[in-house]
Structure formats: C-alpha cells, structure tokens
Amino acid sequence: MSEPAAGSRVLRIPALTRVEGETALRLRVHDGVVAEARLSIYEAPRFFEAFLRGRAHTEPPDLTSRICGICPVAYQLSACRAVEDACGAVVDGQLAALRRLLYCGEWIESQTLHIHLLHAPDFLGHDNVIGLSRSHPGHVERGLRLKQTGNALVELLGGRAIHPVNVRLGGFHRTPAAAELRPFAERLRTALDDAWDTVRWVAGFDFPDAECDADLLALAEPGTYAIESGTPTVLPYDRTLPPRGFPLRDFSDHVKEEQVPHSTALHSRLDGRRHLTGSLARFGVSGHLLSPTALEAAREAGLGDPSRGRGAAGGRTDAVCRNPYKSILVRAVEVLYAVEEALRIIAAYERPARPYVEVPARAGVGHGATEAPRGLLYHRYTLDAAGRVTDACIVPPTAQNQGAIEEDLRRLVQAGLDRGEDSEAELTRLCEHAIRNHDPCISCSAHFLELEIERSPAPPR
C-alpha cells in the first residue's frame, strides 16, 4: 500500500512467506539514487548465549539445536566440536564418518526445501509453491521426495528428524549396525536420480546478471568438500589476491560483530570488509574437491569447471560463481554431492566399538565450526574446571551475510530505477527475490518482510 507524504513515498508489504523469520526492509531513495538499504531484523533477542552460561559442558549440543528447526544438526555438531576442543577430545574414524553422514541428511532436506519450495517459484512466475505445484507438479513432488529422504536419514541417525536426540558429546548415544544403514542406500540411489534431475531443471532457469562484491568465507578441509569441519578460508573479491586461511581459534579476530541500530541481529565484517558465507562461498573455496559426479553436474549446469586450477590451497580456481541468483544452482549441485557422499559413507561403514569417546570436563576455551546449509556457523565456549560454561559466542551465517545482502539490495534497486522499473510492485518483487537468493534463516517463523521505500524529490535547480 502506498501512502503519500510530504516529499516522500512509502511502500509497505506486511508479510512475505518462503523465508524463515521476521524482518523489514527500508530503502531511501534521493533524487533517483538509492542512498540507503536497511534489512532490519525486529524479532526479540533469543538469548541463547546467555541461557548457556552456568550450564554443564554436556548441555550445549541439545540446547543449541533448538535455535533452528531446519538446521538443528548444524548447531549440535558445531557445539560438539567447540566443547570437545575445549576439553581436548578427538572424535575420528567411524564416529566422525557418522557425523558427516548425519550432516549430509540435513544438507539434503534443507537445501531441497529452499530450492523447490521457497526459491524456485521466484524464477517461474509464482507467488508460492501452491502455484508452482499446479504448473510443475512433478518437480514439486520430486522435491518433497528428496526432502523426505534427508529427513529420514537424520531420523535414522539422530532419533528424530527435528532436534535430534541421539547426538551427544564425543559421538552418539547409540550407533547403528551396518545392517541398519545399508538398506537405506537403495533409497539414496533413487534420490541420486532425483538430485540429477533437480540440477538439470534448475539449470534451465533464467538467471539475471548480478555479482556480489563481497569476500567469500567458507571452511576448507584437505582432500574433501568441507561440511562438518575445516579451517576458515577467505576467497577475496580482488582476484589479484590469493586465498588465505586462518586458525579457527582466531575467528573472532577476523570476523568482528557489531550492533546496528536497525536490527536485533548483530552484523559482521571480515577484516573490515563485507563477506558472504554459504553455497557460493563453499563452491568458490572447495569446488575442486567435489566428487566426480558433482563436478560433472556443475559443468553440465554451466557453473564452469572447479577442478581446473589449484583451489584454496594454492591459487584461484577457474570456477568462482558470484552471481547470487545462481546460488540455487550451486545448492542443487550440493544436494547431489550430499546424496553421493552419504552413499559412500554407508558403503564403507563399520559399527564402531563404542558409540562415543569420553569428553571429561576441564577448564579451557574451545572453538567449533561447521558448514550449515546457509554458511559457516561458529561456536566458542569458555569452561571452568568443573565444566560449567562461563561464556558462549555463536555466530550464525545469516548474521554474517546481512551486510552483503543489504549491498545486493541497494545495487539491485538502483539498477531497477535506472531501467525505469520504479513501480512499487516491481521493486518489491526484485527485493523479495534478491533476499531469497541468500536463503536467510531469521527464525523459524514463516513471515518476514515489510518493505518501506522513502523517496525524496530532486532538489530545486
């Protein structure tokens, strides 16, 4: 609804589905120039870091999983890694493989949800998945099958699909026998075909030209595409600069959080610059380490050949996708990779002698990070000698991405105005699509966008 006011024009959209959480977007346009873009998260603070203080060191995995109902595994395993780091415990072998398998399930269900139900309608002219299901029922059904497979894998290992209960420090309360896992491989083989079809379907979308001018930040793990562990690695926007990594313990020295007046979420900058985490960052940093099948899918989809070049360890790759509209395509490739990786882990699985390693309490500071579907998720805990949490820090990917999203919106609206696309409906559509490119997880709520555009007339000549 437009409400004319003296020297200004205001556009409000009371609610938008197909993202998680509640926020408002305010654009200020002066003399045809977008002077400001503010993505304001107005949900009340959730105080999880405060809730964790005074808790036993065994509790963060279960408590932090409640932060998100779509990515609970990401929070659980990041918390596990941080506490285990503080206590000097190492989880390896088949227990580490099971954690990666569990994470594959979350990647499959979460990325598939975004691709088919939240983001694809934007490319195909629909307001929601209901309209998409009428014009493309087979594609929506395929997406639901893939999501159900991911959910079933999380439930098989985690005890339930949402907020798993089988994860604990050092491993799991119970590990499955090989005979329990291997029948699931048949379902994954069907999912692999569905994942291939998804890549080919998404590759046919019409992608506007765009580029995100932020540095890319993702975990890097030698010899594999990083999911549940790795070293923070930066791919600078300046192509003359090589990739650089830094120890996870130094994360807070590089990624600085600050409070901004227009948001209840902290904003982050990487060494003073805007940065972006998520699928585009992972593909840029570690795309050369995808499986052969996923590499083939990336090439077929038009993402280039990430296997050419030396990758994050020694120079730039030839395939760095910075178009945020194509993030949906990279996610489709990652779903295919996660399905194939799950098949590989199950084929090599042998039940470990014990379901977990002991994690005795001790004083220390621990750091943990994993690659949530939306990007790098960092946890830090300080423990006293009794194992009580005295301090906690959690940096989610969406908070890190807000600066890049705001700049994307500013540039996008400016380009629209330059093309004469200044109607409220068109600018709203452009902004909503641009926000969904980044799949922000603001909370588990379903409605989130209120758009306000303030226009100032040109000064008198």
C-alpha positions in Angstrom: 0.0 0.0 0.0 1.3 3.4 -0.9 0.9 6.3 1.5 1.9 9.7 0.0 3.5 12.1 2.4 5.3 15.4 2.1 8.3 14.8 0.0 8.2 11.0 0.5 6.7 7.8 -0.8 6.3 4.8 1.4 5.7 1.2 0.3 4.7 -1.4 2.9 4.4 -5.2 2.5 3.0 -6.6 5.7 4.2 -10.2 5.3 6.2 -12.5 3.0 6.3 -16.2 3.1 9.1 -18.6 1.8 11.8 -17.4 4.2 12.4 -18.1 7.9 11.8 -15.2 10.3 10.6 -11.6 10.5 12.4 -8.6 9.3 11.7 -5.3 7.5 13.5 -3.7 4.5 13.8 0.1 4.3 15.1 1.8 1.2 15.8 5.5 1.0 15.9 7.0 -2.5 17.0 10.5 -3.1 17.0 12.2 -6.5 16.9 8.8 -8.2 19.7 7.3 -6.1 19.4 4.6 -3.6 21.1 6.2 -0.6 20.4 3.5 1.9 19.2 -0.1 2.2 18.5 -1.5 5.7 17.5 -5.0 6.4 16.0 -4.7 9.9 15.5 -7.8 11.9 13.0 -6.8 14.6 12.4 -10.2 16.3 13.1 -10.1 20.0 16.6 -11.4 21.0 16.5 -15.1 21.9 19.3 -15.0 24.5 20.7 -18.5 23.7 24.3 -17.4 24.6 23.0 -16.2 28.0 21.0 -19.4 28.6 24.2 -21.4 28.1 26.1 -19.7 30.9 26.2 -21.9 34.0 25.2 -25.0 32.1 27.2 -28.2 32.2 29.6 -28.8 29.3 27.4 -31.7 28.1 24.3 -29.5 27.5 25.2 -27.1 24.6 24.5 -29.6 21.8 20.9 -30.2 22.9 20.2 -26.6 23.8 21.6 -25.0 20.7 19.8 -27.4 18.4 16.6 -25.5 19.4 17.9 -22.4 17.7 16.7 -23.7 14.4 14.2 -26.4 13.4 15.6 -26.6 9.9 19.3 -26.8 10.7 19.5 -28.4 14.2 22.3 -30.7 13.2 24.5 -27.7 12.3 24.1 -26.3 15.7 24.5 -29.6 17.5 27.7 -30.5 15.7 29.2 -27.0 15.9 28.6 -27.1 19.7 30.0 -30.6 20.0 33.2 -29.5 18.2 33.7 -26.4 20.3 33.2 -28.2 23.7 35.4 -31.2 22.6 38.1 -28.7 21.5 38.0 -27.1 25.0 38.2 -30.5 26.6 40.9 -31.9 24.4 38.8 -34.7 23.0 39.1 -36.0 19.4 36.3 -37.7 17.5 37.6 -39.6 14.5 37.1 -42.8 12.5 33.6 -44.2 12.0 32.2 -41.8 14.6 33.4 -38.8 12.5 32.0 -40.5 9.4 28.6 -40.9 11.1 28.6 -37.3 12.0 29.3 -36.4 8.3 26.5 -38.8 7.2 24.1 -37.1 9.6 25.1 -33.7 8.2 24.5 -35.0 4.7 20.9 -35.7 5.7 20.5 -32.1 6.9 22.0 -30.7 3.7 19.7 -32.8 1.6 16.5 -31.8 3.4 17.3 -28.1 4.0 18.8 -27.3 0.5 15.9 -29.2 -1.1 13.4 -27.3 0.9 14.9 -24.0 -0.3 15.3 -25.0 -3.9 11.8 -26.5 -4.6 9.5 -24.8 -2.1 11.0 -21.4 -1.3 13.2 -20.2 -4.2 12.0 -21.8 -7.5 8.6 -20.0 -7.5 10.5 -16.7 -8.0 12.1 -18.0 -11.2 8.9 -19.4 -12.6 6.5 -16.6 -12.0 4.6 -17.9 -9.0 3.9 -16.3 -5.7 4.2 -19.5 -3.8 4.7 -23.3 -4.1 1.0 -23.8 -4.4 1.0 -22.1 -7.8 4.2 -24.0 -8.7 2.6 -27.3 -7.8 -0.1 -26.6 -10.3 2.2 -25.8 -13.2 5.1 -28.1 -12.3 3.6 -30.9 -10.1 6.3 -33.4 -11.0 9.1 -31.1 -9.9 7.4 -30.3 -6.6 6.8 -34.0 -5.9 10.5 -34.7 -6.6 11.5 -32.0 -4.2 9.2 -33.5 -1.5 10.7 -37.0 -2.1 14.3 -35.6 -1.7 13.4 -33.7 1.4 11.7 -36.8 2.9 14.9 -38.8 2.2 17.0 -36.2 4.0 14.6 -36.1 6.9 14.6 -39.9 7.1 18.4 -40.0 7.2 18.5 -37.5 10.0 15.9 -39.5 11.9 17.8 -42.8 11.3 20.9 -41.5 12.9 19.6 -38.8 15.2 16.5 -40.5 16.6 14.1 -37.9 15.1 14.1 -35.6 12.1 13.8 -32.3 14.0 16.0 -31.6 17.0 17.7 -35.0 17.0 18.1 -36.7 20.4 20.8 -39.2 19.6 23.7 -36.7 19.3 26.0 -36.2 22.3 29.5 -35.1 23.1 32.0 -37.5 21.7 29.6 -39.1 19.2 26.2 -40.7 19.7 24.1 -42.3 22.4 23.7 -45.2 20.0 25.3 -46.1 16.7 23.5 -48.2 14.1 24.7 -51.5 12.9 25.8 -51.7 9.3 22.8 -53.8 8.6 20.6 -50.9 9.6 22.2 -48.4 7.3 22.8 -50.4 4.2 19.1 -50.9 3.2 18.9 -47.1 3.2 21.3 -47.0 0.3 18.5 -48.1 -2.1 16.5 -45.0 -1.2 19.6 -42.8 -1.7 20.2 -44.3 -5.1 16.7 -43.1 -6.1 17.5 -39.8 -4.5 20.6 -39.5 -6.6 18.5 -39.7 -9.8 16.2 -37.0 -8.3 19.1 -34.8 -7.5 20.5 -35.1 -11.0 17.0 -34.1 -12.4 16.9 -31.2 -10.0 20.3 -29.9 -11.3 19.1 -30.1 -14.9 15.8 -28.4 -14.0 17.3 -25.5 -12.2 20.0 -25.1 -14.9 17.2 -24.1 -17.2 16.1 -21.1 -15.1 16.6 -17.6 -16.4 19.4 -16.1 -14.2 19.7 -12.3 -14.2 23.2 -10.9 -14.4 24.5 -9.9 -11.0 27.6 -10.1 -8.9 28.1 -10.0 -5.2 31.2 -7.9 -4.5 32.0 -9.4 -1.1 34.8 -11.6 0.0 33.8 -15.3 0.3 34.3 -17.2 3.6 34.0 -21.0 3.9 35.7 -23.8 5.7 38.3 -25.8 3.8 39.3 -29.4 4.6 42.2 -31.1 2.8 41.0 -33.7 0.3 37.3 -33.3 0.8 34.4 -30.8 0.3 34.1 -29.3 3.8 30.9 -30.0 5.7 31.3 -30.8 9.3 34.9 -29.5 9.9 37.6 -27.4 8.4 39.7 -24.2 8.5 38.2 -20.8 7.8 39.4 -19.8 4.3 38.8 -16.5 2.5 38.5 -16.0 -1.2 39.0 -12.3 -1.7 36.8 -10.4 -4.1 40.0 -8.9 -5.5 41.2 -11.6 -7.9 44.8 -10.4 -7.7 44.9 -11.6 -4.1 45.3 -15.3 -3.3 43.1 -17.3 -0.9 44.1 -17.1 2.7 43.2 -19.2 5.8 43.4 -18.5 9.5 43.2 -20.8 12.5 39.6 -21.3 13.8 40.7 -20.0 17.3 41.4 -16.6 15.6 37.8 -16.4 14.1 36.8 -13.5 16.4 39.9 -11.6 15.5 38.9 -11.6 11.8 35.1 -11.7 12.0 34.0 -8.7 14.0 30.4 -8.4 15.2 28.8 -5.0 15.8 25.3 -3.9 16.9 23.5 -1.7 14.4 20.5 0.5 15.4 18.1 -1.0 12.9 18.5 -4.7 13.8 18.2 -7.0 16.8 20.8 -9.3 15.0 24.5 -8.4 15.0 26.2 -7.5 11.8 29.6 -8.9 11.0 32.6 -7.8 8.9 35.6 -9.9 7.8 38.8 -8.0 8.3 36.8 -4.8 7.9 35.1 -5.9 4.6 31.7 -7.3 3.7 31.7 -11.0 3.3 29.4 -13.8 2.3 29.2 -17.4 3.5 27.1 -20.2 2.1 26.9 -22.2 -1.1 28.6 -19.7 -3.3 31.5 -19.4 -0.8 31.9 -23.2 -0.5 31.9 -23.7 -4.2 34.5 -21.0 -4.7 36.8 -22.2 -1.9 36.4 -26.0 -2.3 34.6 -26.7 -5.6 37.6 -28.5 -7.0 37.1 -31.1 -4.2 33.6 -32.1 -5.2 33.1 -35.7 -6.2 33.5 -36.6 -9.9 29.7 -36.9 -10.3 29.1 -33.5 -8.7 31.9 -31.9 -10.8 30.2 -33.3 -13.9 26.9 -31.8 -12.7 28.5 -28.4 -12.1 30.0 -28.4 -15.6 26.7 -29.6 -17.2 24.8 -26.9 -15.3 27.1 -24.1 -16.7 28.9 -23.4 -13.4 32.3 -23.9 -15.0 35.0 -26.5 -14.1 36.1 -26.0 -10.5 38.5 -28.9 -10.9 40.7 -26.7 -13.0 43.1 -24.5 -11.0 44.8 -25.2 -7.7 41.9 -24.3 -5.4 42.0 -22.8 -2.0 45.5 -24.2 -1.1 47.4 -22.6 -3.9 45.7 -20.0 -6.1 42.4 -19.2 -7.7 40.1 -21.6 -9.4 38.5 -21.1 -12.8 35.0 -21.5 -11.5 34.0 -18.9 -8.9 30.3 -18.1 -9.1 29.5 -14.7 -7.6 26.0 -14.4 -9.1 23.6 -14.7 -6.1 20.8 -15.7 -8.4 22.8 -18.8 -9.2 23.1 -19.8 -5.6 20.1 -22.1 -6.2 22.1 -23.9 -8.9 25.1 -24.4 -6.6 22.7 -25.7 -3.9 21.3 -28.2 -6.4 24.9 -29.5 -7.1 25.5 -29.7 -3.3 22.4 -31.8 -2.8 23.7 -34.2 -5.4 27.0 -34.3 -3.7 25.5 -34.9 -0.3 23.5 -37.9 -1.6 26.5 -39.4 -3.3 28.6 -38.7 -0.1 26.0 -40.5 2.0 26.2 -43.5 -0.3 30.0 -43.6 0.0 29.9 -43.4 3.8 27.3 -46.1 4.1 29.2 -48.4 1.8 32.4 -48.1 3.9 30.7 -48.1 7.3 31.6 -50.5 10.1 30.0 -50.1 13.5 32.5 -48.6 16.0 33.3 -50.4 19.2 31.9 -47.6 21.3 29.2 -45.1 20.4 31.2 -42.2 21.8 34.5 -41.2 23.2 34.7 -39.7 26.7 34.8 -35.9 27.0 36.0 -35.2 30.5 35.4 -31.7 31.8 38.3 -29.3 32.2 38.9 -25.6 32.1 39.5 -24.1 28.7 38.3 -22.3 25.6 37.0 -24.3 22.7 36.2 -23.3 19.1 33.9 -25.2 16.6 32.6 -24.5 13.2 30.7 -26.4 10.5 29.1 -25.6 7.2 25.4 -25.2 7.8 23.4 -25.2 4.5 23.3 -21.4 4.7 27.0 -21.0 5.5 29.8 -21.1 8.1 28.4 -21.5 11.7 30.9 -20.7 14.5 30.6 -21.6 18.2 33.0 -20.6 21.1 32.7 -21.8 24.7 34.7 -21.0 27.8 34.6 -23.7 30.5 35.7 -23.6 34.1 37.4 -26.5 35.8 34.0 -28.2 36.7 33.0 -28.0 33.0 30.4 -25.2 33.5 30.0 -22.8 30.6 31.1 -19.3 31.7 30.9 -17.7 28.3 29.4 -18.5 24.9 29.6 -17.0 21.5 27.5 -18.2 18.5 27.9 -16.5 15.1 25.3 -17.8 12.6 25.7 -17.4 8.8 22.7 -15.1 8.2 24.2 -12.5 10.6 27.4 -12.6 8.7 25.6 -12.3 5.4 23.5 -9.3 6.2 25.9 -6.6 5.0 26.3 -8.4 1.7 22.5 -8.8 1.4 22.0 -5.1 2.0 24.5 -4.1 -0.6 23.0 -6.5 -3.1 19.6 -4.9 -2.5 21.0 -1.4 -2.9 22.6 -2.2 -6.2 19.7 -4.2 -7.4 17.1 -1.4 -6.8 19.5 1.2 -8.2 19.7 -0.8 -11.4 15.9 -1.2 -11.5 15.5 2.6 -11.1 18.0 3.2 -13.9 15.9 0.9 -16.1 12.8 2.8 -15.2 11.4 0.0 -13.0 10.2 2.2 -10.2 6.7 0.8 -9.6 6.0 -0.4 -6.1 5.1 -3.9 -7.3 8.2 -4.3 -9.4 10.7 -3.1 -6.8 9.0 -5.3 -4.2 9.3 -8.3 -6.5 13.0 -7.6 -7.1 13.8 -7.1 -3.4 12.0 -10.3 -2.3 13.8 -12.4 -4.9 17.1 -10.9 -4.0 16.6 -11.7 -0.3 15.6 -15.3 -1.1 18.8 -15.7 -3.1 20.6 -15.9 0.2 18.0 -18.1 2.0 18.2 -16.1 5.2 17.3 -18.0 8.3 16.0 -15.3 10.6 14.0 -17.5 12.8 11.6 -20.5 12.4 8.7 -18.1 11.7 7.2 -18.1 8.2 6.6 -14.4 7.5 9.3 -11.8 7.4 9.3 -8.9 5.1 7.9 -5.4 5.5 9.3 -3.2 2.7 9.4 0.6 3.2 10.7 2.9 0.4 11.3 6.5 1.3 11.7 8.8 -1.7 12.9 12.4 -1.6 12.3 14.7 -4.6 15.1 16.1 -6.5 16.3 19.5 -5.1 15.1 22.6 -7.0 17.5 23.7 -9.7 
